[in-house]
C-alpha cells in the first residue's frame, strides 16, 4: 500500500461526517453532566465543527457534480490495464478530501483559538498533497478544495455569532 494513500485516508469525507454524528450523540448523552461553561464551549464548538463540516461537504460535492472536469487518472474496471487503483469514477473539481481536512483544521483552530492548533494545517497540507501525488486530482482541484475548507468555517463562525448570539 502506498504511503500517500495512508495519508489521504486522514481526509476521507465519509469518516469525518460519521464522526460528527458520533460527536453530536455524545454531546446529548453527556450534556447534563457538563458544567455551564463547558456546555457552552461544547455547544459552540459542535455548531462550528459539525455545521461547518456538513456545509463544506455539501458545497464541495455540489460543485463536484455540477462542474464536469474529469480526473487526471483512469479508474480501474474489471480488465483494464494502466489504471489508477486510487481513482474514483467521479468528477475531479474540487477535492473533497482537501476541503474536509482543511475544514477540520480551521474549525479546531477557531474553536480552541490557540496557536499550537495551527500545526494541524501540516496534516491538512499533507492530505491535500497526497491527492495530487496519487494522481487523482489536478493542483487547481486541491487548491480550490483547501480554500473551501478554510473559508466556510470562518464565514459560519461570523454568521453564527450574529444569528445565534454565540460568545467567542
LOZA-956231 format. One record per residue: x, y, z of N, C-alpha, C in turn. Coordinates in pm, whole numbers, plus 32768, in hexadecimal, padded with zeros to 4 digits. Example, Ala and Ser with C-alpha at 12.3 -4.5 7.8 and 13.67 -1.06 7.14 Angstrom:
! residues 2
85277DC7830C84CE7E3E830C85287EB6830C85057F1F82C485577F9682CA850A80038313
This chain:
! residues 168
80547F8A80008000800080008059807C8000803780D97FAE808681527F9E807781B0801880E581F0803E80E6824A80B1808382BD809F807E82F680278023836680107F92833C801F7F7582BE80057EEC828E80197EC8828F80AE7F24826781037F0C826B81937EF582FA81C27F428358818B7F3183E581AF7EA8841781807E8083F181097E02842180D27D8A83EE81217D98837D81637D29834781B37D0283A482267D6183F482567D44845282C37CDB84B882977CD284D482177C71853581E57BF484F781AA7BDC847881C57B678433818D7AE6847681BD7A9A84B481627A2184FC818A79BC84A781D879A9842D81B0794683D881F3796A83C3828779EB83B182A47A18839F832E79F3841883827A13848F835179FA8509839E7966852483AF79158505834A7886851A8356784884BA83BC7875843F83BE784683DF84237874840C84AD78F0843984B779248468853878D184DB857078A38535851A785085A3854B77CE856F858877958508854B771D84CC858377368491860C77A7844C861B77CD8412869D77E184818704782284EE86DB783B855D873877B8859B876A775785AA871276D685E48739768F8587879C769085068780765184A687DB769484AB8864771A84AC8866776284B288E5774485338931773785A088EA7716861F892C768E86158971762A85E0892B75A585D5896575A0857289DA75F2850B89D575F984AD8A43763D84E88ABE769E85408AA976EE85748B1876C986018B44767486468AFD765D86D48B17762986F28BA375DC86988BE075A886B28C66761586AB8CD0768286678CAF76F0865A8D0E775A86C88CFF774C871A8C9977B087828C7F779188008CCE77FA88488CF377E588C98D3377AC89298CCB777489968CF9773989F88C9E77A18A2E8C3C78188A4C8C6F78828A818C1A78AE8A188BB278C0899C8BDE78EA89328B83787D89148B1D780189178B4A779188FD8AEF778C89688A81779F89E78AA7779F8A538A4478108A4489E078878A218A1278FA8A0E89BA78E18998895C78AC892B8992789288B48940782788D188D777C1891988FD7756893B889F778B8992882E77D689FA885478118A5387EF786E8A05879278C289B087CE791F8960877F78D889028721787188C087527826886386FC77E388AB868977A9892086A67765896A863C77C9899185CF783A89C685F7789F89EE859578D48974854978F8890C859379368896855678D488478500786388238538780387CD84F277C38817847C778C888C8498774988D6842B77AE88FF83C07824892983EC788A894F838A78B488DA833378C58866836F78EF87EF8323788387C182C3780687C182F1779A87978298778587FB8227778E887B8244777F88DF81DB77F488D88178786D88C681AB78E188B7815478D0883E80F878A487CF8131788F875680E17822876D807977B787AE80A1774987C98044777388217FD077B9888C7FEF77E988E87F86784B889F7F2A78A688557F65790C880E7F1678CC87AA7EB77870875B7EEB783486F47E9677D187307E327791879F7E53773B87E37DF2779088157D7D7803884F7D9C785D887D7D32789388087CE178BA879E7D2978F387297CE6789186EE7C7F781186EB7CA277B086AE7C48777487107BE4779387907BF1775F87F17B9077CB88267B32784A88107B5378B7883D7AFC78FA87C07AC278E187A47A43791287277A0779A6872A79DE79FE87257A407A8D871C7A247AB8868F7A487AE8864779E47B1185BD79FC7B9385B87A4C7BA4854C7A947C1E85377AE17C94851F7A847D0D85387AB47D8485217A627DAC848E7A5D7D5884367A937D7B83A97A9A7D0D83557A597D2D82D67A457CCE82787A0B7CA282187A7A7C1E82177A9A7BEF81BA7B007BFC81297AD17C1180CF7B2C7C2080417B0A7B9780007AF77B8F7FAF7A8F7B1A7F5B7A7B7B4C7ECA7A7E7AF97E6E7A5A7B1C7DE17A667B9D7DB87A1F7BAD7DDF79A37C217DAF79577C707E2079167C777E9079597CBB7F04791F7D4B7F0D79527DA77F2078F57E337F32791A7E557FC679197EBC7FEB79657EE8807679687E8A80D179B57E3A80967A0C7DDB80E67A587E1781097AE07DD781677B237E0481947BA77DA581597C107DD781037C697D7E80C37CCB7D4381257D317D78819E7D387D4682027D967CE282627D557CCE82517CD47C7982AC7C867BE682887C967B9682EA7CBC7B0582D77CC57AC582FD7C407A5482C37C267A0E82DF7BAA79AA83517BC079E083C97BDA798F84417BED79E184B97BC079A1852D7BBB79E785A57B907A5685CA7BF37AB1861D7BC27B2A863C7C0D7B2186BB7C627ADB87217C327ADF87A57C707A6A87BC7CCC7A8287E87D477AFE87F87D937B1C87797DE17B8C87767E247BB387027E747B6487007EF67B1386997F087AC5868A7F827B1C866C7FFB7B85861B7FE77BE185FD80567C25867C80887C5386CF802A7C95874C80517C3587A880987BBB87B580657B58880D80A37B3987E081317B24876081427AFE872C81C57B6E873C822B7BE8871782077C54871C82697C7B87AD828A7C718808822A7C89889582497C1888CE829D7B9E88A082887B2D88C982DD7B438899836C7B6E881D837C7B8A87E784017BF5883B84477C63885584027CD188A3843C7CA4893084617C5C897084067C2E89F8841E7BCA89FC84917B6E899D84937B09899A84FE7B4B898785867BA8892B85907BEB891386107C378990863C7C7B89D085DF7CC28A4B86017C628AB886317BF08AC785EC7B8F8B2E86127B4D8B1086997B3A8A9186B67AFA8A6B87337B588A8287AA7BD38A53879F7C2F8A5988107C818ADA88157C978B1887A17CDF8B9687977D678B9587DC7DB18B2D87C27E398B2487F67E958B0A87807F058B4D877F7F638B4687107F968AB986F67F9D8A67875E7FD089DF874B7F79898E86EB7EFA89B386DE7EA2896986837EBA898C85F07F0A89F385D67F308A0F854B7F82899C85117FC1894C8568800E88D9853A7FB5887484EF7F32887885097ED7881F84C17ED8883A842A7EFD88B484067F0488D383777F73888483317FD78858837A803D8801833D8000877D83107FA5874883617F5E86CE833A7F0486EB82C37EBF875C82C67E66878082587EB4879081D67F2787CF81DD7F7B87E181667FA9875981317FCE86FF818D7FFA867981637F89862E811F7F0F863681557E9D85F381167E81862E808D7E8186B380847E6986F580047ED286CC7F9E7F5086CB7FC77FBB86A27F6B7FAB860F7F437F7D85BD7F9F7F6C852E7F817F0A85197F0E7EA7856E7F037E4585617E967E8885797E107EE485D77E0C7F3185F17D927F9785827D7B7FDC855A7DE5804584F37DD9800C846D7DAB7F9184507DD27F5183D47DA67F1E83DD7D177F2384557CDF7EF884687C547E62846C7C417E17848C7CAC7D85848D7CA27D4A851A7C997D9F85817CA67D71860B7C9C7DDA86627C587DA986CC7C1A7DFF87357BE57E1F87967C587E8A87E47C4B7EA988477CB37E3588A77CCE7DEE88D27C677D7D892E7C7A7D0F88EF7CCE7CFA886D7CC17C9588277D117CB8882D7DA57D3788147DC17D6888107E4B7D64889C7E897D8E88FF7E3D7D8E89897E6F7CFF89B87E887CA5899D7E2A7C1989C77E3C7BDA89827EB57BF189007EC37BBC88B87F377BF288F07FB97C73890D7FBB7CB1894580337C7589CB80577C618A207FF57C268AA5800E7B968A9A80417B4A8A3F80077AC18A2880367AC289FE80C87B1E89A480E97B28897281727B5389D981D77B998A4081AA7BC28AAD82047B558B16820F7B1B8B3C819F7ABD8BAD819B7A388B8D81DE7A008B1881C8797B8AFA81FD79768AFD829679D38AC082DE79CB8ACB837179DA8B5C83A37A2D8BAA83607A3F8C36838879BD8C838373797F8C71830078FF8CB482E478958C83834778928C00835D782E8BC983B878418BFE844578BB8C0B847278D58C4284F7789E8CD0850278B88D21849F788A8DAD84A177F18DB5849F77B38D61844A77218D61844476E48D2C84C577218CC584FE76E98C8A857876F38CEA85EE775A8D3C85F077668DA0865A76F28E03865476D18E2E85DB76688E9285CA75DE8E5485DD75C48DE6859C753E8DAA859B751D8D5C8619757E8D12864D75648CBC86C075918CFB874375D38D6E873A76028DB387B2766B8D6487FE76BB8D1887B677248CCA87F777958D25882377C28D14889A78328D6088CF78B18D1988A879138D65887879908D25885079FC8D3888B6
